[in-house]
Amino acid sequence: MNAPPIRRAAHADIPRLFEIRFAVTENRLIDPTRVTAADCAWFIDHSDVWVWVEDGTIRGFSAADPRDATIWALFVEPGQDGRGIGRALLAVACDTLRRHRFRSASLTTDAGSRAEGFYRAAGWVEIGRDGGEVRLQLALRSVDDPVGI
């Protein structure tokens, strides 16, 4: 029996998370020092960082911030897109926020990027813009809501 492809991240995974984060061609950090290993460690210790693993290699990761109901990270290794990895990782990140009783999630991404199209196709709606970034929001069904509501 194969192990599930998604698991919680561990501190030992942080170097690989940085490899993926800095390999992306869109939504690149203008200042790479803005996201630190300590930031990643905080999310591993205080929230859920999820990783998609195939053949022992992390191919993508996501994290939600339980302090403000944002998706803090969703990144897939270049060349691995279009396989459902991002959709699956986004779903578990949203589940983290549902467990914290949030009714909506938000995030920012580069306006006009493939990521913006990905989120809009998943039902996210624009709630504002700031410079070259678009702010998107998704209503979350509560963990207590019956299916269909």
Protein Blocks (a to p, Z undefined) as FASTA:
>chain_A
ZZdfbdcddfklmmmmmmmmmmpmghpafblmlpcfklmmmmmmmmccddddeehiafbd
cdddfknopafbdcddehigonommmmmmmmmmmmmmmnopabdcddddehiaklmmmmm
nopacfbdehjbccdddddddfkbcghZZ
